Amino acid sequence: MDPSQVPNLYKQQRGPPKIKNKTPAPIQITAEQILREAKERQEAARKEPRQKISDLEELSEYRLRKRKEFEDSIRRNRLNIGSWLKYATWEESQKELNRARSVYERALDVDSRNVTLYIKYTEMEMKNRNVNHARNLFDRAVTLLPRVDQFWYKYTYMEEMLGNIAGARQIFERWMQWEPDESAWNAYIKMERRYNEIDRARAIYERFVNVHPEPKNWLKWVKFEEEQHNLEKCREIYSQAIGALGDDHIDQKIFISFAKFETKLKEFERARILYKYALEKLPRLKSEALYNAYTQFEKQYGDKEGIEDVVIGKRRVQYDEELKSNPKNYDIWFDYARLEENVGDTMKVREIYERAISQDYERTRQIYQECLKIIPHKKFTFAKIWLLYAQFEVRQLDLTTARKTLGNAIGLCPKDRLFKGYIELELQLREFDRCRILYTKYLEHNPANCYAWIKFAELERMLGDYDRCRAIFELAVDQPILDMPELLWKAYIDFEFSEEEYEKTRQLYRRLLDKTGHVKVWISYAQFELNADVENREAAVERSRKVFETAYKSMKEKGLKEERVLLLESWKDFESNNGTQKTLSIVESKLPKVVKKRRKLDEAEGQAGVAWEEYYDYIFPDDQAQQPNFKLLERAYAWRQQQLQQKNDEESEQVDQQTQNKSETPSSPEISSTQPKESPRSSSGPNSPDSANLLKSP
């Protein structure tokens, strides 16, 4: 081919292809079909070939390689709990339980509150029949995460499967102290019923309804007692439910069930009284099912008067529904009042009229104003009336009148409740400047009120003005008289600590200790120093230890024994968790001995003799240097015990010798001893020292 023709051929081929036959193909192929066939014909994923292990050396190499892979995966991402679980599962498959435990413990160090880790860990122990290990794990889990019900369910199930019913019951009791949801209580009850512990189940029901006093739970208890044929107990439970729920939380299901229970027992008059009582207590909108049940009851067991009562009750419901849709329909109000007049219920007639006039807002305002005029505010007042009137004006969108009302109330008769109500109203309206003014007036009225100081500071903190908040706290702690200063100081310290102002917090503790050297303040100070510097743990521990040492010296100088004991117990816990064996032994060496002493009471008038009382005292090791007689008493007591022991040994030897002589010459009466033996108790006569008195302080 001529090379000169190549470009021309190339140009001809680059053009778009020309389709000569435009008729549709006999077989049509869609894009979905192409994708489906591509997926079906795709080669299977490459899997790692299986390795046959023939000897122990190959097994060791395989395990080493797998462990290295797992460790590398964990090193890349320690927070991936899935990698830890795979690692632990593999170790379990290799029957290396100690290594699997080690992996789980390392994972818990990374995330100590991970529920899945605890579940898998305990399942491994249970699967391998390590019951005590599983118990220890469940104890850790329920202690750290007591609100995770899954731990408690598995723990109790394990103990029950092992036949340890008493242990399962103890676990349930620990669980119930946290007042869990209803399913937990039902599980406890079902376990007791499985083992026919009826009295225990009844006691659990009694606690259950106190924690969860919903109507359905009371009905469950009633059903349980019905199954036990304890009918009097059922009546008692119904009565308790009505009294416990009260008018605000009572449900019509309780009354319906109670009435049907009495109907089954042929106590028709009791059931009728229950229905009527319930219809009087419950509002109309919440008693529709009750009305239907009462109607059905009267149709079956009632007379003409009972049926009329039901008809009147239905007319009441009808009137209430019409008034709800149109409260301004005064014809309905008059008809409703006439209905109650015909029934003869004077209280209901008054209630209807009161509800009718409440629809007129101007009339309501006049009633409030007249009420406030009658009250002699110079002598006494009712803060609730002022607040209700102000809230009424707020609902009418008249904020000016509401503010004037509360301002007049504070001017006439300032009370804490009025200030709180006024401030709460302005907070809801987001009028923070007015809140500041009100707090200022509040504190001028009662500067000893720590509640007002704390709330004022919290307002400024909420608004982000920390300098103003700090200034308010400073003014508060400088007040000469405060009603609850401990709450004020705690709030101030918590504020500085939450803002990570550790040096200022430290100064506050020192100022507080200058005012009061209470042992709880010292302990709180030491805990603060321990948590103040998280990055430098050793320095924080040392500062906390110095606080304990300073506190101990202060308590020792003041001669406060009870406080020193509390401080040493807290110090011991601190050293157990954060110190060394040496520092812990130093604290333990300071722990006191508890001794029993007697002291003389003041002689009462008209009584002869001397009265004594026993009490317990603390003897501190570092105080014994100041009491030289204490060691002398200890030595005297030890000497006396030695003398008594020697005397007893001598008497026992004499008795053995006499017994031996008798056995050698049994028929010789002259050998028998006629000398009276000295009583072994003769050493405890009036002239001998009493061992108990030797330990008494001089």
C-alpha positions in Angstrom: 0.0 0.0 0.0 1.2 3.5 -0.8 2.1 5.3 2.5 0.5 8.4 1.1 -2.9 6.8 1.3 -2.8 6.0 5.0 -4.0 9.4 6.2 -7.0 9.2 3.9 -8.0 5.8 5.2 -7.7 7.0 8.8 -10.0 9.9 8.1 -12.5 7.6 6.5 -12.5 5.3 9.6 -12.9 8.1 12.1 -16.3 9.1 11.0 -19.5 7.8 12.8 -20.5 4.3 11.7 -23.4 4.1 9.4 -26.2 1.7 10.4 -27.7 0.2 7.3 -30.3 -2.2 8.9 -32.5 -0.2 11.4 -35.0 -2.9 12.1 -35.2 -4.1 15.8 -33.1 -7.2 16.8 -35.1 -10.3 17.3 -33.7 -10.6 20.9 -33.8 -7.5 23.0 -31.2 -7.1 25.8 -31.8 -4.6 28.6 -29.3 -2.9 30.9 -30.8 -4.7 33.9 -30.2 -8.0 32.2 -26.6 -7.2 31.5 -26.0 -6.2 35.2 -27.7 -9.4 36.4 -25.7 -11.7 34.1 -22.5 -9.9 35.1 -23.2 -10.5 38.8 -24.1 -14.2 38.2 -21.0 -14.9 36.1 -18.7 -13.2 38.5 -16.0 -15.4 39.9 -16.3 -16.5 43.5 -14.3 -14.3 46.0 -10.8 -15.5 46.5 -10.5 -17.2 49.9 -7.4 -17.8 51.8 -6.3 -21.4 51.2 -6.7 -23.8 54.1 -3.5 -24.8 55.8 -3.0 -28.2 57.1 -1.0 -28.3 60.3 0.9 -31.5 60.8 3.0 -30.8 63.9 3.3 -28.6 67.0 5.9 -26.3 65.4 3.6 -25.4 62.5 0.8 -24.8 65.0 3.0 -22.4 67.0 4.0 -20.6 63.8 0.4 -20.3 62.8 -0.7 -18.9 66.2 2.2 -16.5 66.2 1.3 -15.2 62.8 -2.4 -14.8 63.7 -1.6 -13.0 66.9 0.7 -10.6 65.1 -2.1 -9.9 62.6 -4.6 -9.2 65.4 -2.1 -7.1 67.4 -1.3 -5.0 64.3 -5.0 -4.5 63.6 -5.6 -3.3 67.2 -2.5 -1.1 67.1 -3.9 0.7 64.0 -7.2 1.4 65.7 -7.6 0.7 69.4 -11.1 1.9 69.5 -12.4 -0.7 67.1 -14.1 -3.1 69.5 -14.8 -5.5 66.7 -11.1 -6.2 66.3 -10.8 -7.0 70.1 -13.8 -9.3 69.9 -12.4 -11.2 66.9 -9.1 -11.5 68.7 -10.7 -12.9 71.9 -12.9 -15.3 69.9 -9.9 -16.7 68.1 -8.0 -17.2 71.3 -11.1 -19.0 72.7 -11.2 -21.3 69.6 -7.6 -22.2 70.3 -8.6 -23.1 73.9 -6.3 -20.4 75.2 -8.7 -19.1 77.8 -6.2 -17.1 79.8 -5.1 -15.3 76.6 -8.8 -14.6 75.7 -9.3 -13.2 79.2 -6.3 -11.0 78.8 -7.6 -9.7 75.4 -11.0 -8.9 77.0 -9.4 -7.1 79.9 -7.3 -5.0 77.6 -10.4 -4.2 75.6 -12.2 -3.1 78.8 -9.3 -0.8 79.6 -10.0 0.9 76.3 -13.8 1.1 76.7 -14.9 0.1 80.2 -18.6 0.8 79.6 -19.0 -1.3 76.5 -22.0 -3.6 77.0 -21.1 -6.0 74.1 -17.6 -6.6 75.6 -19.1 -7.7 78.9 -21.7 -9.9 77.2 -19.2 -11.7 75.1 -16.8 -12.0 78.0 -19.4 -13.6 80.3 -20.7 -15.9 77.5 -17.2 -17.2 77.0 -16.9 -18.0 80.7 -20.3 -19.6 80.9 -19.7 -21.7 77.8 -16.5 -23.0 79.3 -18.2 -23.7 82.6 -16.2 -21.2 84.5 -19.0 -20.2 86.8 -17.0 -18.2 89.4 -15.3 -16.2 86.6 -18.8 -15.5 85.1 -20.1 -14.4 88.6 -17.2 -12.0 89.1 -17.8 -10.5 85.6 -21.5 -10.1 86.2 -20.7 -8.4 89.6 -18.4 -6.0 87.8 -20.9 -5.3 85.1 -23.9 -4.6 87.3 -21.8 -2.5 89.6 -20.4 -0.3 86.8 -23.6 -0.3 84.7 -26.6 -0.9 87.0 -29.1 0.5 84.5 -28.3 -2.1 81.8 -31.0 -4.6 82.4 -29.4 -7.2 80.1 -26.7 -7.9 82.6 -29.2 -8.5 85.4 -31.3 -10.8 83.3 -28.4 -13.0 82.3 -27.0 -13.0 85.8 -30.2 -14.2 87.4 -30.8 -16.7 84.6 -27.4 -18.2 85.1 -27.9 -18.6 88.8 -31.3 -20.2 88.3 -30.0 -22.6 85.7 -27.3 -23.6 88.2 -30.0 -24.3 90.8 -28.8 -21.5 93.0 -32.3 -20.0 93.7 -31.2 -18.2 96.8 -28.3 -16.5 94.9 -30.7 -15.6 92.1 -33.0 -14.0 94.7 -30.2 -12.0 96.2 -29.3 -10.7 92.7 -32.9 -9.7 92.1 -32.9 -7.9 95.4 -29.8 -6.0 94.4 -31.5 -5.1 91.2 -34.7 -4.0 92.7 -32.8 -1.4 94.8 -32.3 0.5 91.6 -36.0 0.6 91.0 -35.9 -0.8 87.4 -38.8 -0.9 84.9 -41.8 -3.1 85.2 -40.4 -6.0 83.2 -37.7 -6.5 85.8 -40.3 -6.7 88.7 -42.4 -9.1 86.6 -39.4 -11.4 86.0 -38.7 -11.5 89.8 -42.3 -12.4 90.5 -42.4 -15.1 87.8 -39.3 -16.7 89.3 -40.9 -16.8 92.8 -44.1 -18.3 91.3 -42.2 -21.0 89.5 -41.0 -22.2 92.8 -44.4 -21.8 94.5 -43.1 -19.0 96.8 -46.5 -17.2 97.1 -45.7 -15.1 100.1 -42.5 -13.8 98.6 -44.3 -13.0 95.3 -47.0 -11.1 97.3 -44.3 -9.1 99.1 -42.7 -8.2 95.8 -46.0 -7.1 94.4 -46.4 -4.8 97.4 -43.0 -3.2 96.7 -43.7 -3.2 92.9 -46.8 -1.0 93.1 -45.1 1.5 95.4 -42.3 2.0 92.8 -44.6 1.9 89.7 -48.1 2.8 90.9 -49.7 2.6 87.5 -53.3 1.2 87.4 -52.3 -1.8 85.3 -49.8 -2.9 88.0 -52.4 -2.8 90.7 -54.7 -4.9 88.5 -51.9 -7.5 88.0 -51.6 -7.8 91.7 -55.4 -8.3 92.0 -55.4 -11.0 89.4 -52.6 -12.8 91.2 -54.6 -12.8 94.5 -57.7 -14.0 92.6 -55.8 -16.9 91.3 -54.8 -17.7 95.0 -58.6 -17.3 95.9 -57.7 -14.6 98.4 -60.8 -12.5 97.9 -60.4 -10.3 101.0 -56.9 -9.4 99.9 -58.3 -8.4 96.5 -60.6 -5.9 98.2 -57.8 -4.6 100.2 -55.6 -4.1 97.1 -58.4 -2.2 95.3 -58.8 0.1 98.3 -55.1 0.7 98.5 -55.0 1.5 94.8 -57.7 4.1 95.0 -56.1 5.7 98.0 -52.6 5.6 96.5 -53.4 7.0 93.0 -55.6 9.8 94.4 -57.9 12.0 92.4 -55.2 13.1 90.0 -54.0 9.7 88.8 -56.9 7.4 89.3 -58.1 5.5 86.2 -61.6 4.3 85.4 -60.2 0.8 84.8 -59.6 0.4 88.6 -63.3 1.2 89.4 -64.6 -0.9 86.6 -62.6 -3.9 87.6 -63.5 -3.4 91.3 -67.2 -3.2 90.5 -67.1 -6.3 88.3 -65.2 -8.1 91.0 -68.0 -7.3 93.5 -70.6 -8.3 90.9 -69.1 -11.7 90.5 -69.4 -12.2 94.3 -73.1 -11.2 94.1 -72.4 -8.0 96.1 -74.6 -5.8 93.9 -75.0 -3.0 96.4 -71.2 -2.7 96.8 -70.8 -2.5 93.1 -73.5 0.2 92.8 -71.8 2.3 95.4 -68.5 1.9 93.6 -70.0 3.1 90.3 -71.6 6.1 91.9 -68.4 7.1 93.8 -66.3 6.7 90.7 -68.7 8.9 88.6 -68.5 11.6 91.2 -64.7 11.6 91.4 -63.7 11.2 87.8 -64.2 14.0 85.2 -66.7 13.4 82.5 -64.2 13.1 79.7 -62.3 10.3 81.4 -65.3 8.2 82.4 -67.0 7.2 79.2 -66.3 3.5 79.6 -67.3 3.8 83.3 -70.7 5.2 82.3 -71.2 2.3 79.8 -70.4 -0.3 82.4 -72.7 1.4 85.0 -75.5 1.4 82.4 -75.1 -2.2 81.6 -75.0 -3.0 85.4 -78.2 -1.2 86.1 -80.0 -2.8 83.2 -79.1 -6.2 84.6 -79.4 -5.7 88.4 -80.9 -2.3 89.0 -84.4 -0.8 89.6 -86.1 2.3 88.2 -84.2 4.8 90.3 -80.9 3.3 89.3 -81.8 3.5 85.6 -82.8 7.2 86.1 -79.4 7.9 87.6 -77.7 6.5 84.6 -79.9 8.6 82.3 -79.0 11.7 84.3 -75.4 10.8 84.1 -75.6 10.5 80.3 -77.3 13.9 80.1 -74.5 15.4 82.1 -71.9 14.0 79.7 -73.9 15.4 76.8 -74.0 18.9 78.3 -70.3 18.8 79.0 -69.5 17.9 75.4 -71.8 20.7 74.1 -70.2 23.2 76.4 -66.8 22.1 75.4 -67.6 23.0 71.8 -69.3 26.3 72.7 -68.7 27.6 76.2 -70.7 30.8 75.5 -74.0 28.9 75.0 -75.7 30.1 78.1 -78.9 28.2 77.3 -77.0 25.0 77.9 -75.6 26.4 81.1 -79.1 27.1 82.4 -80.4 23.7 81.3 -77.5 22.0 83.0 -78.2 24.0 86.2 -81.9 23.1 86.2 -81.0 19.4 85.7 -78.8 19.5 88.9 -81.6 21.5 90.7 -84.1 18.7 89.9 -81.6 16.1 91.2 -81.3 18.1 94.4 -77.5 18.4 94.4 -76.8 21.9 95.7 -73.0 21.6 95.4 -73.3 20.6 91.8 -75.6 23.6 91.1 -73.0 25.9 92.6 -70.3 24.3 90.5 -72.2 24.7 87.3 -72.8 28.4 88.0 -69.2 29.0 88.9 -68.1 27.3 85.7 -70.6 29.5 83.8 -69.4 32.8 85.2 -65.7 31.8 84.6 -66.4 32.3 80.9 -66.6 36.0 81.5 -63.0 37.3 81.9 -63.9 40.8 83.1 -66.0 39.3 85.9 -63.0 37.0 86.8 -60.8 40.1 87.0 -63.2 41.9 89.3 -63.4 38.9 91.6 -59.6 38.8 91.9 -59.5 42.5 92.6 -62.2 42.2 95.3 -60.4 39.3 96.9 -57.1 41.3 97.1 -59.0 44.3 98.6 -60.4 42.1 101.4 -57.1 40.6 102.5 -55.4 42.7 105.2 -51.9 42.8 103.6 -50.4 44.8 106.6 -51.0 41.8 108.9 -50.9 38.8 106.5 -51.3 38.0 102.9 -51.6 35.1 100.4 -48.8 35.0 97.8 -50.8 32.4 95.8 -53.6 34.9 95.2 -51.2 37.5 93.8 -49.5 35.0 91.6 -52.8 33.5 90.3 -54.0 37.0 89.4 -50.8 37.8 87.6 -50.9 34.6 85.7 -54.5 35.3 84.7 -53.4 38.7 83.3 -50.6 37.1 81.4 -53.1 34.7 79.8 -55.0 37.8 78.7 -51.8 39.2 77.2 -51.8 42.1 79.6 -48.2 42.0 80.8 -48.2 45.5 82.2 -51.0 44.8 84.6 -49.4 41.5 85.6 -46.1 43.3 86.4 -47.9 46.1 88.3 -49.8 43.5 90.4 -46.6 41.7 91.4 -44.8 44.9 92.0 -47.6 46.1 94.4 -47.4 42.7 96.1 -43.7 43.1 96.8 -44.2 46.6 97.9 -47.0 45.8 100.3 -45.8 42.4 101.7 -42.5 41.1 100.4 -42.3 37.3 100.6 -39.9 34.8 99.2 -42.6 33.1 97.2 -43.6 36.4 95.5 -40.0 37.1 94.5 -39.6 33.6 93.1 -42.9 33.8 91.2 -42.1 37.2 89.7 -38.6 36.1 88.7 -39.8 32.9 87.1 -42.3 34.9 85.1 -39.6 37.3 83.8 -37.4 34.4 83.0 -40.1 32.8 80.9 -40.4 36.1 79.0 -36.6 36.3 78.6 -36.4 39.7 80.4 -33.0 39.2 82.0 -32.5 42.8 83.0 -35.7 42.8 84.9 -34.6 39.5 86.5 -31.4 41.2 87.7 -33.3 44.1 89.2 -35.7 41.6 91.0 -32.8 39.6 92.4 -31.2 42.8 93.7 -34.5 43.7 95.5 -34.8 40.1 96.7 -31.4 40.2 98.3 -31.9 43.6 99.8 -35.0 42.2 101.4 -33.3 39.1 102.7 -29.5 39.1 102.3 -29.1 35.9 104.3 -31.0 33.8 101.7 -28.4 31.6 100.1 -31.0 30.3 97.6 -31.4 33.8 96.1 -27.6 34.3 95.9 -27.1 30.9 94.1 -29.9 31.5 91.6 -28.7 35.0 90.9 -25.2 33.6 90.2 -26.6 30.8 88.0 -28.5 33.4 86.0 -25.3 35.3 85.2 -23.5 32.1 84.4 -26.2 31.1 82.0 -25.9 34.5 80.3 -22.1 34.0 80.0 -21.1 36.9 82.3 -18.6 34.9 84.5 -17.0 38.0 86.1 -20.4 39.2 87.3 -21.2 35.6 88.5 -17.9 35.5 90.5 -18.6 38.9 92.0 -22.0 37.8 93.2 -20.5 34.8 94.8 -17.9 37.0 96.5 -20.6 39.3 97.9 -22.6 36.3 99.1 -19.8 34.6 101.1 -18.9 37.9 102.7 -22.3 38.2 104.3 -22.2 38.0 108.1 -25.3 35.9 108.4 -26.4 33.1 105.9 -29.1 30.5 106.3 -27.3 27.7 104.5 -23.6 28.7 104.0 -22.5 25.2 103.1 -24.7 25.2 100.0 -23.4 28.6 98.9 -19.7 27.6 99.3 -20.4 24.3 97.4 -22.0 26.2 94.6 -19.1 28.7 94.4 -16.5 25.9 94.4 -18.4 23.9 91.8 -18.6 26.9 89.5 -14.8 27.5 89.6 -14.1 23.8 89.2 -16.4 23.5 86.2 -14.7 26.5 84.6 -11.3 24.7 85.2 -10.1 27.6 87.4 -8.2 25.2 89.6 -6.1 27.8 91.4 -9.1 29.9 92.3 -10.9 26.7 93.5 -7.8 25.9 95.7 -8.0 29.4 97.2 -11.7 29.0 97.9 -11.0 25.8 99.8 -8.3 27.5 101.9 -10.7 30.4 102.7 -13.4 27.9 103.7 -11.0 26.0 105.9 -10.0 29.2 107.6 -13.7 29.7 108.5 -14.4 26.1 109.4 -12.1 23.1 109.8 -14.7 20.5 109.2 -13.4 17.1 108.2 -15.7 16.8 105.2 -14.2 20.0 103.8 -10.7 18.6 104.1 -11.8 15.4 102.4 -13.4 17.3 99.6 -10.3 19.4 99.3 -8.1 16.3 98.9 -10.4 14.8 96.3 -10.3 18.1 94.4 -6.5 18.0 94.3 -6.6 14.5 93.1 -8.9 15.4 90.1 -7.5 18.9 89.4 -4.4 17.9 87.3 -5.3 14.8 85.2 -2.3 15.1 82.9 0.3 15.0 85.7 -1.2 12.2 87.9 1.8 11.8 90.2 1.8 15.5 91.2 -1.9 15.4 91.8 -1.6 12.4 94.1 1.2 14.1 96.0 -0.8 17.3 96.5 -3.8 15.3 97.7 -1.6 13.4 100.1 -0.2 16.7 101.5 -3.8 17.9 102.1 -4.5 14.7 104.1 -1.4 15.2 106.1 -2.2 18.8 106.9 -5.7 17.9 107.8 -4.5 15.1 110.1 -2.2 17.5 111.9 -5.0 20.0 112.4 -7.4 17.4 113.8 -4.6 16.1 116.1 -3.9 19.6 117.5 -7.5 20.2 118.1 -8.0 16.8 119.8 -10.9 15.7 117.5 -10.9 12.0 117.6 -14.1 11.1 115.7 -13.0 13.5 112.9 -9.5 11.9 112.8 -11.0 8.5 112.3 -13.2 9.6 109.4 -10.2 11.4 107.9 -8.0 8.3 108.2 -10.6 6.0 106.6 -10.8 8.4 103.6 -7.0 8.6 103.5 -6.7 4.9 103.6 -9.1 4.5 100.6 -7.1 7.1 98.8 -3.8 5.3 99.3 -5.4 2.0 98.4 -6.4 3.3 95.0 -3.6 5.8 94.3 -0.7 5.1 96.6 1.9 2.4 97.1 2.2 -0.3 99.7 4.6 1.9 101.7 2.2 4.9 101.9 -0.7 2.6 102.7 1.2 1.0 105.6 2.0 4.5 106.9 -1.7 5.4 107.0 -2.7 2.0 108.5 -0.1 2.6 111.3 -2.0 5.7 112.3 -5.3 3.9 112.7 -6.5 3.9 116.3 -7.4 1.1 118.7 -11.0 1.0 120.0 -11.0 0.5 123.8 -13.9 0.3 126.2 -13.8 2.6 129.2 -15.9 3.7 132.2 -16.5 7.2 133.4 -18.3 8.6 136.4 -21.7 10.3 135.8 -22.8 13.4 137.5 -24.6 12.5 140.7 -28.3 13.0 140.4 -30.2 14.8 143.1 -31.8 12.6 145.7 -29.8 9.5 144.6 -27.2 7.7 146.7 -24.1 6.0 145.3 -22.0 6.6 142.3 -23.2 6.1 138.8 -20.9 4.8 136.0 -21.3 4.4 132.3 -19.3 2.6 129.7 -18.2 4.2 126.4 -15.7 3.6 123.6 -12.6 5.6 123.1 -10.0 5.8 120.4 -6.3 5.3 121.2 -4.1 6.6 118.4 -0.6 5.2 118.1 1.0 8.6 117.6 -0.7 9.8 120.8 0.8 7.0 122.9 4.1 8.9 123.1 2.2 11.5 125.0 0.8 8.9 127.4 3.8 7.1 129.1 1.6 5.2 131.5 -0.1 3.4 128.6 2.9 1.2 127.9 3.4 0.5 131.7 -0.2 -0.7 131.8 0.3 -3.0 128.8 3.4 -4.5 130.5 1.5 -5.0 133.8 -1.3 -6.7 132.0 1.2 -9.0 130.1 2.9 -9.8 133.4 -0.4 -10.6 135.1 -1.4 -12.9 132.3 2.0 -14.7 132.5 1.6 -15.3 136.3 -1.9 -16.7 135.8 -0.7 -19.0 133.1 2.1 -20.3 135.3 -0.2 -20.9 138.2 -2.7 -22.8 136.1 0.2 -25.0 134.7 1.3 -25.8 138.3 -2.2 -26.8 139.4 -2.7 -29.0 136.4 0.6 -30.8 137.2 -0.5 -31.4 140.8 -3.8 -32.8 139.6 -2.0 -35.2 137.2 0.4 -36.4 140.0 -2.5 -37.1 142.4 -4.4 -39.0 139.7 -1.3 -41.1 139.0 -0.8 -41.9 142.7 -4.5 -43.0 143.1 -4.2 -45.3 140.1 -1.1 -47.0 141.6 -2.6 -47.6 145.2 -6.4 -47.6 144.8 -7.2 -49.4 148.1 -5.1 -47.2 150.3 -7.2 -44.5 152.0 -4.2 -43.0 153.6 -2.9 -41.8 150.3 -5.9 -39.7 149.5 -5.3 -36.0 149.9 -7.0 -34.4 152.9 -5.5 -31.0 152.5 -7.8 -28.4 151.0 -6.7 -27.3 147.6 -6.3 -23.7 146.8 -9.0 -22.6 144.4 -7.7 -21.5 141.0 -9.9 -18.5 141.3 -8.2 -17.3 144.5 -5.9 -15.1 142.4 -8.9 -13.0 141.5 -9.7 -11.9 145.0 -10.3 -8.3 146.1 -6.6 -7.7 146.6 -5.5 -8.9 143.1 -5.4 -6.5 140.2 -8.2 -6.8 137.7 -7.0 -7.4 134.2 -9.8 -5.3 132.8 -8.9 -2.4 134.9 -5.3 -2.5 133.8 -6.3 -1.3 130.3 -8.2 1.7 131.6 -6.5 5.0 131.2 -5.3 6.6 134.4 
